[in-house]
Amino acid sequence: MSDYVMSVRAVDGDAFTASVGETRFLLVPDGQSPAPSQAIPAATWFDRVRQDAMWSNNDDEPRGDVLFVVHGYNMDAADVMDRHRRLRGDLEHWGFKGALVSFDWPSGNKALAYLPDRCNAKQSALRLVSDGIAYLSAQQSQDCAINIHVLGHSTGALVIREVFDDADDNHFQNMAWLVSQVVFAAGDVSAASMSRSDGGAESVYRHCVQLTNYSNHHDMALDLSNVKRVGLAPRVGRERSMWIAPPTISNWTRQTASSRPRISHARRLLSACRAIPGFLATGPSPATCSAC
């Protein structure tokens, strides 16, 4: 079984680097790590994802789900693929029947590269907008059965926030595009940037059916993030009480993790998915689609 990866890493020979490069749509064979030679045309890649996303619920009604996973900092391409496959197996075990896609942006594999990684994250968001959201928004229709979901772990939450903000700034022909579920798992984005007064946060709320923030005040990785940023701007993944959502927006929920300080990255992602009501269910989807 092949895995789907949308990569914006630069290339050196036949290997990916920790710099931003052109967008490549990868079909990664089982047991292999991502490589530039696995790239296929974008249209073919999107068609394959769409076909794998389709399934039928208990009432024999057509449904489709595509989950985009955006990883955090300090991960190379091999790490991303390992996380992707563990999450895919866990989600299938719990009943997810759609397609899983990893958006691989160029973070390094050293904790000391935290600040450069955040810079790359913001640059990578532009590629996800121009080569991903733009395509999906143009394909959205009222009778489509496929729903798009986005899960951001750690700095991946920053990428997602930037993507939604940049997408609004690009003024697509179809500005009514919609993502079903957006999830932040241990999100390394400031709580203030998701508040009612922030324009970027407004873009996120406007273009999703529901946003779930999965937080843990004892998260050790985000504790390291606080150190590297000299303790400024509390993160949504730790400071749940600091996140003030707009009073007119009802499409967001909070989920609080166990007080245990240690939990694996894979379990964070799986727990975040399982925390969303109906996400792994086999019943009809309540969300508007965005992928046909």
TORKOL-4160 file (C-alpha; in steps of 0.2 Angstrom, whole numbers, padded with zeros to 4 digits, m for minus):
292
<pt num="1" X="0000" Y="0000" Z="0000"/>
<pt num="2" X="0007" Y="0017" Z="m0005"/>
<pt num="3" X="0006" Y="0033" Z="0006"/>
<pt num="4" X="0002" Y="0050" Z="0001"/>
<pt num="5" X="0014" Y="0065" Z="0005"/>
<pt num="6" X="0013" Y="0083" Z="m0001"/>
<pt num="7" X="0031" Y="0089" Z="0001"/>
<pt num="8" X="0038" Y="0106" Z="0000"/>
<pt num="9" X="0056" Y="0102" Z="0005"/>
<pt num="10" X="0070" Y="0107" Z="m0007"/>
<pt num="11" X="0080" Y="0093" Z="m0015"/>
<pt num="12" X="0099" Y="0089" Z="m0015"/>
<pt num="13" X="0102" Y="0075" Z="m0027"/>
<pt num="14" X="0089" Y="0062" Z="m0023"/>
<pt num="15" X="0086" Y="0067" Z="m0005"/>
<pt num="16" X="0076" Y="0080" Z="0004"/>
<pt num="17" X="0084" Y="0094" Z="0014"/>
<pt num="18" X="0078" Y="0106" Z="0028"/>
<pt num="19" X="0075" Y="0120" Z="0016"/>
<pt num="20" X="0059" Y="0126" Z="0007"/>
<pt num="21" X="0058" Y="0120" Z="m0011"/>
<pt num="22" X="0045" Y="0117" Z="m0025"/>
<pt num="23" X="0030" Y="0107" Z="m0021"/>
<pt num="24" X="0030" Y="0088" Z="m0025"/>
<pt num="25" X="0016" Y="0076" Z="m0024"/>
<pt num="26" X="0023" Y="0059" Z="m0018"/>
<pt num="27" X="0016" Y="0042" Z="m0019"/>
<pt num="28" X="0028" Y="0033" Z="m0007"/>
<pt num="29" X="0029" Y="0014" Z="m0008"/>
<pt num="30" X="0026" Y="0004" Z="0007"/>
<pt num="31" X="0042" Y="0002" Z="0018"/>
<pt num="32" X="0051" Y="0016" Z="0009"/>
<pt num="33" X="0055" Y="0033" Z="0015"/>
<pt num="34" X="0050" Y="0049" Z="0005"/>
<pt num="35" X="0061" Y="0053" Z="m0010"/>
<pt num="36" X="0060" Y="0065" Z="m0025"/>
<pt num="37" X="0059" Y="0051" Z="m0037"/>
<pt num="38" X="0042" Y="0046" Z="m0030"/>
<pt num="39" X="0034" Y="0062" Z="m0037"/>
<pt num="40" X="0019" Y="0061" Z="m0049"/>
<pt num="41" X="0009" Y="0074" Z="m0057"/>
<pt num="42" X="m0002" Y="0084" Z="m0046"/>
<pt num="43" X="m0019" Y="0080" Z="m0055"/>
<pt num="44" X="m0015" Y="0061" Z="m0054"/>
<pt num="45" X="m0010" Y="0062" Z="m0036"/>
<pt num="46" X="m0027" Y="0071" Z="m0031"/>
<pt num="47" X="m0037" Y="0059" Z="m0041"/>
<pt num="48" X="m0029" Y="0044" Z="m0032"/>
<pt num="49" X="m0032" Y="0053" Z="m0015"/>
<pt num="50" X="m0050" Y="0056" Z="m0020"/>
<pt num="51" X="m0053" Y="0038" Z="m0025"/>
<pt num="52" X="m0045" Y="0031" Z="m0009"/>
<pt num="53" X="m0055" Y="0043" Z="0002"/>
<pt num="54" X="m0072" Y="0036" Z="m0004"/>
<pt num="55" X="m0082" Y="0023" Z="0006"/>
<pt num="56" X="m0100" Y="0019" Z="0011"/>
<pt num="57" X="m0108" Y="0021" Z="0028"/>
<pt num="58" X="m0120" Y="0009" Z="0037"/>
<pt num="59" X="m0135" Y="0016" Z="0026"/>
<pt num="60" X="m0125" Y="0013" Z="0010"/>
<pt num="61" X="m0123" Y="0031" Z="0007"/>
<pt num="62" X="m0107" Y="0037" Z="m0001"/>
<pt num="63" X="m0095" Y="0046" Z="0010"/>
<pt num="64" X="m0077" Y="0052" Z="0009"/>
<pt num="65" X="m0064" Y="0058" Z="0021"/>
<pt num="66" X="m0046" Y="0065" Z="0018"/>
<pt num="67" X="m0036" Y="0069" Z="0033"/>
<pt num="68" X="m0021" Y="0081" Z="0030"/>
<pt num="69" X="m0008" Y="0079" Z="0044"/>
<pt num="70" X="0004" Y="0094" Z="0047"/>
<pt num="71" X="0019" Y="0089" Z="0057"/>
<pt num="72" X="0029" Y="0099" Z="0070"/>
<pt num="73" X="0047" Y="0105" Z="0071"/>
<pt num="74" X="0062" Y="0094" Z="0072"/>
<pt num="75" X="0057" Y="0081" Z="0060"/>
<pt num="76" X="0066" Y="0074" Z="0044"/>
<pt num="77" X="0056" Y="0066" Z="0030"/>
<pt num="78" X="0059" Y="0048" Z="0037"/>
<pt num="79" X="0052" Y="0054" Z="0054"/>
<pt num="80" X="0037" Y="0061" Z="0045"/>
<pt num="81" X="0034" Y="0044" Z="0036"/>
<pt num="82" X="0036" Y="0034" Z="0052"/>
<pt num="83" X="0023" Y="0045" Z="0061"/>
<pt num="84" X="0012" Y="0044" Z="0046"/>
<pt num="85" X="0011" Y="0025" Z="0045"/>
<pt num="86" X="0009" Y="0023" Z="0064"/>
<pt num="87" X="m0006" Y="0035" Z="0063"/>
<pt num="88" X="m0013" Y="0027" Z="0048"/>
<pt num="89" X="m0013" Y="0010" Z="0057"/>
<pt num="90" X="m0021" Y="0017" Z="0073"/>
<pt num="91" X="m0034" Y="0026" Z="0063"/>
<pt num="92" X="m0039" Y="0011" Z="0053"/>
<pt num="93" X="m0040" Y="0001" Z="0069"/>
<pt num="94" X="m0052" Y="0013" Z="0076"/>
<pt num="95" X="m0063" Y="0014" Z="0061"/>
<pt num="96" X="m0057" Y="0028" Z="0050"/>
<pt num="97" X="m0060" Y="0023" Z="0032"/>
<pt num="98" X="m0054" Y="0038" Z="0022"/>
<pt num="99" X="m0037" Y="0043" Z="0015"/>
<pt num="100" X="m0022" Y="0050" Z="0025"/>
<pt num="101" X="m0011" Y="0063" Z="0018"/>
<pt num="102" X="0005" Y="0070" Z="0026"/>
<pt num="103" X="0010" Y="0088" Z="0022"/>
<pt num="104" X="0029" Y="0088" Z="0024"/>
<pt num="105" X="0037" Y="0105" Z="0027"/>
<pt num="106" X="0055" Y="0107" Z="0029"/>
<pt num="107" X="0059" Y="0106" Z="0048"/>
<pt num="108" X="0076" Y="0099" Z="0053"/>
<pt num="109" X="0080" Y="0085" Z="0064"/>
<pt num="110" X="0089" Y="0095" Z="0078"/>
<pt num="111" X="0080" Y="0103" Z="0093"/>
<pt num="112" X="0092" Y="0118" Z="0091"/>
<pt num="113" X="0084" Y="0122" Z="0074"/>
<pt num="114" X="0067" Y="0127" Z="0082"/>
<pt num="115" X="0067" Y="0146" Z="0077"/>
<pt num="116" X="0073" Y="0142" Z="0059"/>
<pt num="117" X="0060" Y="0129" Z="0058"/>
<pt num="118" X="0046" Y="0141" Z="0063"/>
<pt num="119" X="0052" Y="0153" Z="0049"/>
<pt num="120" X="0051" Y="0138" Z="0036"/>
<pt num="121" X="0034" Y="0134" Z="0043"/>
<pt num="122" X="0027" Y="0151" Z="0038"/>
<pt num="123" X="0035" Y="0150" Z="0021"/>
<pt num="124" X="0028" Y="0132" Z="0018"/>
<pt num="125" X="0011" Y="0138" Z="0022"/>
<pt num="126" X="0011" Y="0148" Z="0006"/>
<pt num="127" X="0014" Y="0132" Z="m0004"/>
<pt num="128" X="0000" Y="0123" Z="0004"/>
<pt num="129" X="m0011" Y="0138" Z="m0001"/>
<pt num="130" X="m0006" Y="0139" Z="m0019"/>
<pt num="131" X="m0004" Y="0121" Z="m0023"/>
<pt num="132" X="m0017" Y="0113" Z="m0011"/>
<pt num="133" X="m0031" Y="0124" Z="m0004"/>
<pt num="134" X="m0032" Y="0133" Z="m0021"/>
<pt num="135" X="m0035" Y="0117" Z="m0030"/>
<pt num="136" X="m0048" Y="0110" Z="m0017"/>
<pt num="137" X="m0057" Y="0127" Z="m0016"/>
<pt num="138" X="m0060" Y="0126" Z="m0035"/>
<pt num="139" X="m0066" Y="0109" Z="m0034"/>
<pt num="140" X="m0079" Y="0111" Z="m0020"/>
<pt num="141" X="m0097" Y="0108" Z="m0024"/>
<pt num="142" X="m0113" Y="0106" Z="m0014"/>
<pt num="143" X="m0116" Y="0088" Z="m0019"/>
<pt num="144" X="m0099" Y="0081" Z="m0015"/>
<pt num="145" X="m0098" Y="0067" Z="m0002"/>
<pt num="146" X="m0079" Y="0070" Z="0002"/>
<pt num="147" X="m0074" Y="0080" Z="0018"/>
<pt num="148" X="m0057" Y="0087" Z="0021"/>
<pt num="149" X="m0050" Y="0087" Z="0039"/>
<pt num="150" X="m0034" Y="0095" Z="0045"/>
<pt num="151" X="m0023" Y="0090" Z="0060"/>
<pt num="152" X="m0009" Y="0100" Z="0066"/>
<pt num="153" X="0004" Y="0094" Z="0078"/>
<pt num="154" X="0015" Y="0106" Z="0088"/>
<pt num="155" X="0022" Y="0119" Z="0075"/>
<pt num="156" X="0010" Y="0111" Z="0062"/>
<pt num="157" X="m0004" Y="0121" Z="0071"/>
<pt num="158" X="0006" Y="0137" Z="0066"/>
<pt num="159" X="0006" Y="0131" Z="0048"/>
<pt num="160" X="m0012" Y="0128" Z="0048"/>
<pt num="161" X="m0016" Y="0145" Z="0055"/>
<pt num="162" X="m0005" Y="0154" Z="0042"/>
<pt num="163" X="m0013" Y="0143" Z="0028"/>
<pt num="164" X="m0030" Y="0149" Z="0032"/>
<pt num="165" X="m0025" Y="0167" Z="0034"/>
<pt num="166" X="m0015" Y="0167" Z="0017"/>
<pt num="167" X="m0029" Y="0158" Z="0008"/>
<pt num="168" X="m0041" Y="0173" Z="0012"/>
<pt num="169" X="m0028" Y="0185" Z="0007"/>
<pt num="170" X="m0027" Y="0176" Z="m0010"/>
<pt num="171" X="m0045" Y="0180" Z="m0014"/>
<pt num="172" X="m0049" Y="0163" Z="m0023"/>
<pt num="173" X="m0064" Y="0163" Z="m0035"/>
<pt num="174" X="m0073" Y="0152" Z="m0023"/>
<pt num="175" X="m0071" Y="0161" Z="m0006"/>
<pt num="176" X="m0084" Y="0149" Z="0002"/>
<pt num="177" X="m0072" Y="0134" Z="0003"/>
<pt num="178" X="m0074" Y="0124" Z="0019"/>
<pt num="179" X="m0064" Y="0112" Z="0029"/>
<pt num="180" X="m0074" Y="0100" Z="0040"/>
<pt num="181" X="m0063" Y="0096" Z="0055"/>
<pt num="182" X="m0048" Y="0106" Z="0061"/>
<pt num="183" X="m0038" Y="0099" Z="0075"/>
<pt num="184" X="m0023" Y="0106" Z="0085"/>
<pt num="185" X="m0014" Y="0093" Z="0095"/>
<pt num="186" X="m0001" Y="0101" Z="0107"/>
<pt num="187" X="m0002" Y="0116" Z="0096"/>
<pt num="188" X="0013" Y="0127" Z="0096"/>
<pt num="189" X="0005" Y="0143" Z="0091"/>
<pt num="190" X="0001" Y="0157" Z="0103"/>
<pt num="191" X="m0016" Y="0158" Z="0112"/>
<pt num="192" X="m0017" Y="0176" Z="0108"/>
<pt num="193" X="m0016" Y="0173" Z="0089"/>
<pt num="194" X="m0032" Y="0162" Z="0091"/>
<pt num="195" X="m0042" Y="0175" Z="0100"/>
<pt num="196" X="m0057" Y="0185" Z="0095"/>
<pt num="197" X="m0046" Y="0200" Z="0090"/>
<pt num="198" X="m0035" Y="0191" Z="0078"/>
<pt num="199" X="m0039" Y="0192" Z="0060"/>
<pt num="200" X="m0029" Y="0176" Z="0056"/>
<pt num="201" X="m0039" Y="0166" Z="0068"/>
<pt num="202" X="m0055" Y="0173" Z="0061"/>
<pt num="203" X="m0050" Y="0165" Z="0044"/>
<pt num="204" X="m0048" Y="0148" Z="0053"/>
<pt num="205" X="m0066" Y="0150" Z="0061"/>
<pt num="206" X="m0074" Y="0155" Z="0045"/>
<pt num="207" X="m0068" Y="0141" Z="0034"/>
<pt num="208" X="m0070" Y="0126" Z="0046"/>
<pt num="209" X="m0085" Y="0117" Z="0053"/>
<pt num="210" X="m0077" Y="0113" Z="0069"/>
<pt num="211" X="m0060" Y="0117" Z="0078"/>
<pt num="212" X="m0054" Y="0106" Z="0092"/>
<pt num="213" X="m0040" Y="0111" Z="0103"/>
<pt num="214" X="m0031" Y="0096" Z="0112"/>
<pt num="215" X="m0021" Y="0103" Z="0126"/>
<pt num="216" X="m0010" Y="0097" Z="0141"/>
<pt num="217" X="m0003" Y="0109" Z="0153"/>
<pt num="218" X="0011" Y="0097" Z="0157"/>
<pt num="219" X="0017" Y="0095" Z="0139"/>
<pt num="220" X="0036" Y="0094" Z="0140"/>
<pt num="221" X="0039" Y="0098" Z="0122"/>
<pt num="222" X="0029" Y="0115" Z="0123"/>
<pt num="223" X="0039" Y="0118" Z="0139"/>
<pt num="224" X="0054" Y="0117" Z="0128"/>
<pt num="225" X="0046" Y="0129" Z="0116"/>
<pt num="226" X="0043" Y="0142" Z="0130"/>
<pt num="227" X="0062" Y="0141" Z="0134"/>
<pt num="228" X="0067" Y="0144" Z="0116"/>
<pt num="229" X="0055" Y="0159" Z="0114"/>
<pt num="230" X="0061" Y="0166" Z="0131"/>
<pt num="231" X="0044" Y="0161" Z="0139"/>
<pt num="232" X="0034" Y="0174" Z="0129"/>
<pt num="233" X="0016" Y="0171" Z="0122"/>
<pt num="234" X="0008" Y="0156" Z="0130"/>
<pt num="235" X="0004" Y="0142" Z="0118"/>
<pt num="236" X="m0013" Y="0135" Z="0114"/>
<pt num="237" X="m0007" Y="0117" Z="0118"/>
<pt num="238" X="m0003" Y="0121" Z="0136"/>
<pt num="239" X="m0013" Y="0137" Z="0141"/>
<pt num="240" X="m0030" Y="0131" Z="0137"/>
<pt num="241" X="m0038" Y="0145" Z="0148"/>
<pt num="242" X="m0029" Y="0159" Z="0138"/>
<pt num="243" X="m0038" Y="0154" Z="0122"/>
<pt num="244" X="m0053" Y="0166" Z="0120"/>
<pt num="245" X="m0064" Y="0161" Z="0106"/>
<pt num="246" X="m0076" Y="0173" Z="0097"/>
<pt num="247" X="m0092" Y="0173" Z="0106"/>
<pt num="248" X="m0102" Y="0172" Z="0090"/>
<pt num="249" X="m0092" Y="0156" Z="0084"/>
<pt num="250" X="m0099" Y="0140" Z="0090"/>
<pt num="251" X="m0088" Y="0128" Z="0079"/>
<pt num="252" X="m0074" Y="0125" Z="0091"/>
<pt num="253" X="m0072" Y="0114" Z="0106"/>
<pt num="254" X="m0058" Y="0110" Z="0119"/>
<pt num="255" X="m0051" Y="0094" Z="0124"/>
<pt num="256" X="m0039" Y="0092" Z="0139"/>
<pt num="257" X="m0027" Y="0078" Z="0139"/>
<pt num="258" X="m0023" Y="0068" Z="0155"/>
<pt num="259" X="m0012" Y="0076" Z="0167"/>
<pt num="260" X="0002" Y="0064" Z="0164"/>
<pt num="261" X="0017" Y="0074" Z="0157"/>
<pt num="262" X="0023" Y="0060" Z="0145"/>
<pt num="263" X="0013" Y="0055" Z="0130"/>
<pt num="264" X="0020" Y="0049" Z="0113"/>
<pt num="265" X="0018" Y="0060" Z="0098"/>
<pt num="266" X="0008" Y="0046" Z="0089"/>
<pt num="267" X="m0003" Y="0044" Z="0104"/>
<pt num="268" X="m0006" Y="0063" Z="0104"/>
<pt num="269" X="m0012" Y="0063" Z="0086"/>
<pt num="270" X="m0023" Y="0047" Z="0088"/>
<pt num="271" X="m0031" Y="0054" Z="0104"/>
<pt num="272" X="m0034" Y="0071" Z="0096"/>
<pt num="273" X="m0043" Y="0062" Z="0082"/>
<pt num="274" X="m0053" Y="0051" Z="0094"/>
<pt num="275" X="m0058" Y="0066" Z="0104"/>
<pt num="276" X="m0068" Y="0073" Z="0089"/>
<pt num="277" X="m0087" Y="0068" Z="0090"/>
<pt num="278" X="m0091" Y="0058" Z="0075"/>
<pt num="279" X="m0074" Y="0059" Z="0066"/>
<pt num="280" X="m0071" Y="0040" Z="0067"/>
<pt num="281" X="m0090" Y="0035" Z="0066"/>
<pt num="282" X="m0098" Y="0026" Z="0051"/>
<pt num="283" X="m0114" Y="0037" Z="0051"/>
<pt num="284" X="m0118" Y="0051" Z="0039"/>
<pt num="285" X="m0106" Y="0066" Z="0039"/>
<pt num="286" X="m0113" Y="0082" Z="0045"/>
<pt num="287" X="m0100" Y="0093" Z="0036"/>
<pt num="288" X="m0099" Y="0101" Z="0020"/>
<pt num="289" X="m0087" Y="0094" Z="0008"/>
<pt num="290" X="m0072" Y="0102" Z="m0001"/>
<pt num="291" X="m0063" Y="0090" Z="m0012"/>
<pt num="292" X="m0074" Y="0085" Z="m0027"/>
